[in-house]
Amino acid sequence: MTLRFYDTASAEVRDFVPLEDGKASVYYCGATVQGMPHVGHVRSAIAFDQLTRWLEFRGLRVTVVRNVTDIDDKILAKSAQSFGPDWDAEPSARQAEEWWALAYRYEQEFEDAYDSLGVQRPTYEPRATGHIPEMHSLIQRLIDRGHAYPALDDSGDVYFDVRSWSKYGSLTRQNIDDMQGAPDADPRGKRDPRDFALWKGFKDGEPVTAKWDSPWGAGRPGWHLECSAMVTKYLGPRFDIHGGGLDLRFPHHENEMAQSQAAGDEFANFWMHNGMVTFEGEKMSKSIGNTVSPAEMLELASPRVVRYYLGQAHYRSILDYRPTSLQEAAAAVERIDGFVAKASARISGGSAAEVAPQANMPAAFIAAMDDDLNVPQALGVLHETVRAGNTALASGDLDAAKAALYSVLSMTEVLGLDAVKRPEAVQGREHAALGVLIDAQLAARAAARANKDWAASDAIRDTLAEAGVVVEDGADGATWSLKRD
């Protein structure tokens, strides 16, 4: 089956044909490092990590660029909250955190969150502050083409003229006259309130470290300009996929596309956007107290469980968080891990880590992932394979169990679940030895049940339960798992 992805720009699922044979280029928006990562940031990173892994599985060499916005109004405002009147003091006299130190500190928090959930590092992760010359060049191209102009109030701002570009609004299918004014600068220097800032002139009271010289006066870049300059530097004027959260479609991605195409770049062939995370059907908001952070999730569940939860829905759909969500995800992960541990012990006498996965990906799993990354359907295949593997183990069909094991390992690997380590109790030799002992107890229990010795059967089950082993009886025999803490 041909790879197919939904393209936001065309509003349809299209065949994905790489611009260059055997390669794929992906850019997705990283963090504006003004604070701690929230669950939306992490869901987006996991979604595009799944995309990257699948493109690689399909034989493509993938170049991934994920930016860091390390200069922005919000970063300066956060730093200013702690500086107060000391902002303009000499560095040695300042007591609060510099904006660049704050940005770097939060950047590390994002990296830690990505790493803890098995998100692969991108091929490159450029920072906005390292690409000021490229931004100047892009602004000048836009001015030369008649799509940008210096502010009319001599503030040093430079704006993109939205009415000069007839396709403005096409990504989100909006009419210019129905849009609100761009809130990124005082409109008095604009030809139209909807024009957005490419360059922001330096203002009194701002830190001198947050300005760069330019042909239009000292200042700093506008948010939208940063991504256009960085992506084209590393992936060229035309590349395969531009991604990000659904909330970035407007104005960020709309403005990115407009300024890049107006400058003469074809830009992204596909636009892919992941859906939001809600709390019991409502938008998460600090003001009403219904937010949950990645850190809070990791206090409630293991990294593998959190990754499973955040990656289980279709990337374009809303992911709704409920108090039981992580418990449900934990149960699903335990079913997978329980089978892997038992099958590994029976087949190899060792742990899952000692069983090398083979290229045994089920066709139904491949078809699901090829069809716009249909992860829910792919997970259905994964769990069906787990059930089939448990049935094979119960009946003593080790060849079928081995095939199921290799399939499960292949699927979990490509979904990134194996990028987050299993608990040692599951992957170590101790678990393999435990599995042999428990299987012997279950065999004795099965014999007792066959002889209608219900007292002996119940006694074995009670002993296992006291040891933290949960036994489940099914049509294909008994299976076991370790009780969650």
C-alpha positions as CSV (number, residue, x, y, z in Angstrom):
1,M,0.0,0.0,0.0
2,T,1.2,3.5,-0.8
3,L,2.0,5.8,2.1
4,R,-0.8,8.4,2.5
5,F,-0.9,11.4,4.8
6,Y,-3.5,14.1,5.4
7,D,-2.3,17.5,4.1
8,T,-3.8,20.4,5.9
9,A,-3.2,22.8,2.9
10,S,-5.2,20.7,0.5
11,A,-7.6,19.3,3.2
12,E,-7.3,15.8,1.8
13,V,-5.3,12.5,2.3
14,R,-2.7,12.4,-0.5
15,D,-0.2,9.9,-1.6
16,F,3.2,10.7,-0.1
17,V,5.9,10.7,-2.7
18,P,9.2,11.9,-1.4
19,L,10.7,14.9,-3.3
20,E,14.0,13.0,-3.4
21,D,14.1,9.2,-3.9
22,G,14.9,7.3,-0.8
23,K,14.9,10.4,1.4
24,A,12.4,12.4,3.4
25,S,12.7,15.8,5.0
26,V,10.7,16.7,8.0
27,Y,10.5,20.0,10.0
28,Y,8.2,20.3,13.0
29,C,7.9,23.2,15.4
30,G,9.6,22.8,18.7
31,A,9.2,24.8,21.8
32,T,9.2,28.4,22.6
33,V,11.3,27.9,25.8
34,Q,9.5,30.3,28.1
35,G,8.4,27.7,30.7
36,M,8.1,24.0,31.5
37,P,6.9,21.7,28.8
38,H,3.1,21.0,28.8
39,V,1.3,17.9,27.6
40,G,0.6,19.4,24.2
41,H,4.3,19.8,23.4
42,V,5.0,16.2,24.3
43,R,2.1,14.8,22.4
44,S,3.3,16.7,19.3
45,A,6.8,15.4,19.7
46,I,5.6,11.8,20.1
47,A,3.3,12.1,17.0
48,F,6.2,13.2,14.8
49,D,8.5,10.7,16.4
50,Q,6.1,8.0,15.3
51,L,6.0,9.5,11.8
52,T,9.8,9.5,11.6
53,R,10.1,5.9,12.8
54,W,7.5,4.8,10.2
55,L,9.2,6.6,7.4
56,E,12.5,5.0,8.4
57,F,10.8,1.6,8.6
58,R,9.5,2.1,5.0
59,G,13.1,2.5,3.9
60,L,13.6,6.2,3.8
61,R,16.5,8.1,5.1
62,V,14.9,10.8,7.2
63,T,16.3,14.3,8.0
64,V,14.4,15.8,10.9
65,V,14.8,19.4,12.0
66,R,13.0,20.7,15.2
67,N,13.6,24.3,16.1
68,V,14.0,26.0,19.4
69,T,12.5,29.5,19.7
70,D,14.9,31.0,22.3
71,I,14.1,34.7,21.7
72,D,10.4,35.8,21.9
73,D,8.3,38.4,23.6
74,K,7.0,35.7,26.1
75,I,10.6,34.8,27.1
76,L,11.5,38.4,27.7
77,A,8.3,39.0,29.7
78,K,9.0,36.0,31.9
79,S,12.5,37.2,32.6
80,A,11.3,40.7,33.2
81,Q,8.9,39.5,35.9
82,S,11.9,38.6,38.1
83,F,14.1,41.6,37.1
84,G,11.9,44.5,37.9
85,P,13.8,47.8,37.8
86,D,17.2,46.0,37.7
87,W,16.8,44.9,34.1
88,D,19.0,47.7,32.8
89,A,21.7,47.3,35.5
90,E,25.2,46.0,34.8
91,P,25.3,42.2,34.5
92,S,27.3,42.0,37.8
93,A,24.5,43.9,39.6
94,R,21.6,41.9,38.4
95,Q,20.0,39.4,40.8
96,A,17.4,37.8,38.6
97,E,17.7,35.4,35.7
98,E,18.8,36.7,32.3
99,W,16.4,35.9,29.4
100,W,19.0,33.8,27.6
101,A,19.7,31.8,30.8
102,L,16.0,31.3,31.4
103,A,15.5,30.1,27.8
104,Y,18.4,27.7,28.0
105,R,17.2,26.3,31.3
106,Y,13.8,25.5,30.0
107,E,15.3,24.1,26.8
108,Q,17.0,21.5,28.9
109,E,13.6,20.7,30.6
110,F,12.1,20.0,27.2
111,E,15.0,17.8,26.2
112,D,14.7,15.8,29.4
113,A,10.9,15.4,28.8
114,Y,11.5,14.2,25.2
115,D,14.3,11.8,26.3
116,S,12.3,10.3,29.1
117,L,9.5,9.4,26.7
118,G,11.7,7.9,24.0
119,V,11.4,10.8,21.5
120,Q,14.4,10.5,19.1
121,R,16.7,13.5,18.9
122,P,16.2,15.3,15.6
123,T,18.9,15.3,13.0
124,Y,19.5,19.0,14.0
125,E,17.9,21.3,16.5
126,P,18.6,25.0,15.5
127,R,18.0,27.9,17.8
128,A,16.5,31.1,16.5
129,T,19.2,33.3,17.9
130,G,21.8,31.5,15.8
131,H,20.1,32.5,12.5
132,I,19.8,36.2,12.5
133,P,21.7,36.7,9.1
134,E,19.4,34.3,7.4
135,M,16.4,36.2,8.7
136,H,17.8,39.5,7.5
137,S,18.2,37.9,4.0
138,L,14.6,36.7,4.0
139,I,13.3,40.1,5.0
140,Q,15.2,41.8,2.3
141,R,13.9,39.4,-0.4
142,L,10.4,40.1,0.7
143,I,11.0,43.9,0.6
144,D,12.5,43.6,-2.8
145,R,9.5,41.7,-4.1
146,G,7.0,44.2,-2.6
147,H,5.7,42.0,0.1
148,A,7.2,43.7,3.2
149,Y,7.9,47.2,4.3
150,P,9.6,49.1,7.2
151,A,7.1,50.5,9.7
152,L,5.5,53.8,8.9
153,D,6.3,55.2,12.4
154,D,10.1,54.8,12.3
155,S,10.0,52.2,15.1
156,G,12.4,49.9,13.4
157,D,9.7,47.3,12.8
158,V,9.4,45.6,9.5
159,Y,6.0,44.1,8.5
160,F,4.7,41.5,6.0
161,D,2.0,43.1,3.8
162,V,-0.7,40.5,3.9
163,R,-2.8,42.1,1.1
164,S,0.2,41.9,-1.2
165,W,0.0,38.1,-1.2
166,S,-3.2,36.9,-2.8
167,K,-2.9,33.4,-1.3
168,Y,-2.8,34.7,2.3
169,G,-5.3,32.7,4.4
170,S,-5.2,29.7,2.1
171,L,-3.7,27.2,4.6
172,T,-6.6,27.8,7.0
173,R,-9.1,28.8,4.3
174,Q,-9.9,32.2,5.7
175,N,-10.7,35.5,4.2
176,I,-8.4,38.4,5.1
177,D,-11.3,40.7,5.9
178,D,-12.7,38.2,8.4
179,M,-9.4,38.1,10.3
180,Q,-8.5,40.1,13.4
181,G,-5.5,42.3,13.6
182,A,-2.1,40.8,14.3
183,P,-1.3,41.4,18.0
184,D,2.5,41.2,17.7
185,A,3.2,45.0,17.4
186,D,1.5,48.4,17.8
187,P,-0.7,48.7,14.7
188,R,0.1,52.4,14.2
189,G,3.1,51.6,12.1
190,K,1.2,49.2,9.8
191,R,-0.5,49.6,6.5
192,D,-3.1,47.1,7.7
193,P,-3.7,45.8,11.3
194,R,-3.4,42.3,10.0
195,D,0.2,42.8,8.8
196,F,2.5,40.8,11.0
197,A,6.0,41.6,12.2
198,L,9.1,40.2,10.5
199,W,11.4,42.4,12.6
200,K,10.8,44.2,15.9
201,G,12.6,47.4,16.6
202,F,14.4,47.7,19.9
203,K,12.5,49.6,22.6
204,D,13.7,51.5,25.6
205,G,13.7,49.3,28.7
206,E,14.4,46.1,26.9
207,P,17.7,44.2,27.6
208,V,20.5,45.2,25.3
209,T,21.4,41.5,24.9
210,A,18.1,40.9,23.1
211,K,18.8,43.1,20.1
212,W,20.8,42.6,16.9
213,D,21.8,45.2,14.3
214,S,19.9,45.2,11.1
215,P,19.5,47.4,7.9
216,W,16.3,48.6,9.5
217,G,17.6,49.3,13.0
218,A,18.5,47.3,16.0
219,G,15.9,44.8,17.1
220,R,15.0,41.1,17.1
221,P,13.1,38.8,14.8
222,G,9.4,38.1,14.7
223,W,8.3,34.6,15.7
224,H,7.0,33.5,12.3
225,L,10.1,34.6,10.4
226,E,12.3,32.5,12.6
227,C,10.9,29.1,11.4
228,S,11.0,30.1,7.7
229,A,14.6,31.1,7.9
230,M,15.7,28.0,9.8
231,V,13.8,25.4,7.8
232,T,15.0,26.6,4.4
233,K,18.6,26.9,5.6
234,Y,18.7,23.2,6.4
235,L,16.0,21.6,4.2
236,G,16.0,23.9,1.3
237,P,13.3,26.0,-0.4
238,R,11.2,22.9,-0.9
239,F,10.9,20.0,1.5
240,D,8.6,17.1,2.2
241,I,6.7,17.7,5.5
242,H,6.1,20.7,7.9
243,G,4.4,19.7,11.1
244,G,3.2,21.0,14.5
245,G,0.3,21.2,16.8
246,L,-3.1,22.1,15.5
247,D,-3.0,25.4,17.4
248,L,-0.1,26.5,15.2
249,R,-2.0,26.5,12.0
250,F,-3.0,30.2,12.5
251,P,-1.4,32.5,12.7
252,H,2.0,30.8,12.9
253,H,1.9,28.4,10.0
254,E,-0.3,30.5,7.8
255,N,2.3,33.3,8.2
256,E,5.2,31.0,7.6
257,M,3.7,29.7,4.4
258,A,2.8,33.2,3.1
259,Q,6.2,34.8,3.8
260,S,8.2,31.9,2.4
261,Q,6.1,31.5,-0.8
262,A,6.0,35.2,-1.3
263,A,9.8,35.2,-1.1
264,G,9.9,32.6,-3.9
265,D,10.2,29.4,-2.0
266,E,7.8,26.5,-2.7
267,F,8.2,25.5,0.9
268,A,6.4,22.4,2.4
269,N,4.9,19.7,0.2
270,F,2.8,18.5,3.1
271,W,1.4,20.2,6.2
272,M,0.7,17.8,9.0
273,H,-0.9,18.9,12.3
274,N,-1.5,16.8,15.5
275,G,-4.7,17.3,17.6
276,M,-4.9,18.8,21.0
277,V,-5.1,17.2,24.5
278,T,-8.3,18.0,26.5
279,F,-9.3,17.3,30.1
280,E,-12.6,15.4,30.3
281,G,-13.8,17.0,27.1
282,E,-12.7,20.6,27.9
283,K,-9.7,22.6,26.8
284,M,-7.0,22.5,29.4
285,S,-6.5,25.8,31.1
286,K,-4.5,26.9,34.1
287,S,-7.1,29.5,35.0
288,I,-9.7,26.8,35.7
289,G,-7.2,24.3,37.1
290,N,-7.8,21.4,34.7
291,T,-4.3,21.0,33.4
292,V,-2.0,18.0,33.8
293,S,1.7,18.2,32.9
294,P,4.0,15.5,31.6
295,A,5.8,15.7,34.9
296,E,2.6,15.0,36.7
297,M,1.8,12.1,34.4
298,L,5.3,10.6,35.1
299,E,4.6,10.7,38.8
300,L,1.5,8.6,38.2
301,A,2.8,6.1,35.7
302,S,6.0,4.8,34.1
303,P,7.4,6.5,31.0
304,R,6.3,3.6,28.8
305,V,2.8,4.0,30.0
306,V,2.8,7.7,29.5
307,R,4.2,7.3,26.0
308,Y,1.6,4.7,25.2
309,Y,-1.2,7.0,26.4
310,L,0.0,10.1,24.5
311,G,0.6,8.1,21.3
312,Q,-2.4,5.8,21.2
313,A,-4.9,8.1,19.5
314,H,-4.8,9.1,15.8
315,Y,-2.4,12.0,15.6
316,R,-5.1,14.3,14.1
317,S,-7.7,13.5,16.7
318,I,-8.3,15.1,20.1
319,L,-6.8,13.1,22.9
320,D,-9.0,13.3,26.0
321,Y,-7.4,12.9,29.4
322,R,-9.5,11.4,32.3
323,P,-8.4,10.3,35.8
324,T,-8.5,6.7,34.6
325,S,-6.6,7.3,31.4
326,L,-3.2,6.2,32.7
327,Q,-4.6,3.2,34.5
328,E,-6.1,2.0,31.2
329,A,-2.8,2.6,29.4
330,A,-0.9,0.8,32.1
331,A,-3.2,-2.3,31.7
332,A,-2.6,-2.3,28.0
333,V,1.2,-2.0,28.4
334,E,1.1,-4.8,31.0
335,R,-0.7,-7.1,28.7
336,I,2.0,-6.5,26.1
337,D,4.9,-6.9,28.5
338,G,3.4,-9.9,30.2
339,F,3.2,-11.8,26.9
340,V,6.7,-10.7,25.9
341,A,8.2,-11.8,29.2
342,K,6.4,-15.2,29.3
343,A,7.1,-15.9,25.6
344,S,10.8,-14.9,26.0
345,A,11.1,-17.2,29.0
346,R,9.4,-20.2,27.3
347,I,11.2,-19.8,24.0
348,S,14.7,-18.6,24.8
349,G,14.9,-19.1,28.6
350,G,15.9,-15.5,28.8
351,S,14.5,-12.0,28.7
352,A,12.9,-10.0,25.9
353,A,16.1,-8.1,25.4
354,E,17.8,-11.4,24.4
355,V,15.3,-12.2,21.7
356,A,16.3,-10.4,18.5
357,P,13.2,-9.1,16.7
358,Q,12.9,-10.2,13.1
359,A,11.2,-8.5,10.2
360,N,7.9,-10.1,10.9
361,M,5.5,-7.1,10.8
362,P,1.9,-8.1,10.3
363,A,0.5,-6.9,7.0
364,A,-2.5,-5.4,8.7
365,F,-0.2,-3.3,10.9
366,I,1.7,-2.0,7.9
367,A,-1.6,-1.2,6.1
368,A,-2.8,0.8,9.1
369,M,0.4,2.8,9.5
370,D,0.6,3.5,5.8
371,D,-2.9,4.9,5.9
372,D,-2.2,8.3,7.5
373,L,-0.5,6.8,10.6
374,N,-3.6,5.0,11.9
375,V,-2.1,4.1,15.2
376,P,-5.3,3.1,16.9
377,Q,-5.9,0.5,14.2
378,A,-2.2,-0.6,14.4
379,L,-2.5,-1.0,18.2
380,G,-5.5,-3.2,17.6
381,V,-3.3,-5.5,15.5
382,L,-0.6,-5.4,18.2
383,H,-3.1,-6.5,20.9
384,E,-4.6,-9.2,18.7
385,T,-1.1,-10.6,18.1
386,V,-0.6,-10.6,21.9
387,R,-3.8,-12.5,22.4
388,A,-2.8,-15.0,19.7
389,G,0.6,-15.4,21.3
390,N,-0.9,-16.1,24.7
391,T,-3.2,-18.7,23.1
392,A,-0.2,-20.3,21.5
393,L,1.7,-20.4,24.8
394,A,-1.3,-22.0,26.6
395,S,-1.6,-24.7,23.9
396,G,2.1,-25.4,23.8
397,D,2.5,-24.2,20.2
398,L,5.9,-22.6,20.7
399,D,6.5,-22.0,17.0
400,A,3.3,-19.8,16.8
401,A,4.3,-18.1,20.1
402,K,7.7,-17.3,18.7
403,A,6.3,-15.8,15.6
404,A,3.9,-13.7,17.6
405,L,6.7,-12.6,19.9
406,Y,8.8,-11.4,17.0
407,S,5.8,-9.6,15.5
408,V,5.1,-7.9,18.8
409,L,8.7,-6.8,19.3
410,S,8.8,-5.4,15.8
411,M,5.5,-3.4,16.3
412,T,6.5,-2.0,19.7
413,E,9.9,-1.0,18.3
414,V,8.5,1.0,15.4
415,L,5.9,2.6,17.7
416,G,8.7,3.8,19.9
417,L,7.5,1.8,22.9
418,D,10.8,0.0,23.2
419,A,12.7,3.3,23.1
420,V,11.4,3.7,26.7
421,K,12.9,0.8,28.8
422,R,10.8,-1.7,30.4
423,P,11.0,-2.0,34.2
424,E,13.9,-4.1,35.3
425,A,11.5,-6.6,36.9
426,V,10.0,-7.3,33.5
427,Q,13.1,-7.4,31.3
428,G,15.6,-9.1,33.7
429,R,16.5,-12.7,34.1
430,E,14.7,-12.7,37.4
431,H,11.4,-12.3,35.5
432,A,12.3,-15.2,33.3
433,A,12.9,-17.4,36.3
434,L,9.7,-16.2,37.9
435,G,7.8,-17.1,34.8
436,V,9.0,-20.7,34.9
437,L,7.9,-21.0,38.5
438,I,4.5,-19.4,38.0
439,D,3.9,-21.6,34.9
440,A,4.6,-24.7,37.0
441,Q,2.1,-23.4,39.6
442,L,-0.5,-22.8,36.9
443,A,0.1,-26.3,35.5
444,A,-0.5,-27.8,38.9
445,R,-3.6,-25.6,39.3
446,A,-4.9,-26.8,35.9
447,A,-4.4,-30.4,37.0
448,A,-6.3,-29.8,40.2
449,R,-9.2,-28.2,38.3
450,A,-9.3,-31.1,35.9
451,N,-9.6,-33.4,38.9
452,K,-12.3,-31.1,40.4
453,D,-10.0,-30.5,43.4
454,W,-11.3,-26.9,43.8
455,A,-9.8,-26.4,47.2
456,A,-6.3,-27.1,45.8
457,S,-7.0,-24.9,42.8
458,D,-8.1,-22.0,44.9
459,A,-5.2,-22.4,47.3
460,I,-2.7,-22.1,44.4
461,R,-4.5,-19.0,43.1
462,D,-4.5,-17.4,46.6
463,T,-0.8,-18.1,47.1
464,L,0.0,-16.5,43.7
465,A,-2.3,-13.5,44.6
466,E,-0.5,-13.0,47.9
467,A,2.8,-12.9,45.9
468,G,1.4,-10.1,43.7
469,V,0.6,-12.4,40.7
470,V,-2.8,-11.8,39.0
471,V,-4.3,-14.9,37.3
472,E,-6.9,-14.6,34.6
473,D,-8.8,-17.6,33.4
474,G,-9.8,-17.6,29.7
475,A,-11.1,-20.0,27.1
476,D,-7.5,-20.8,26.1
477,G,-6.3,-21.4,29.7
478,A,-4.9,-19.2,32.4
479,T,-2.6,-16.2,32.0
480,W,-0.8,-14.2,34.6
481,S,0.6,-10.8,35.1
482,L,2.2,-8.9,38.0
483,K,-0.1,-6.7,40.1
484,R,0.5,-3.0,39.6
485,D,1.7,-1.0,42.6
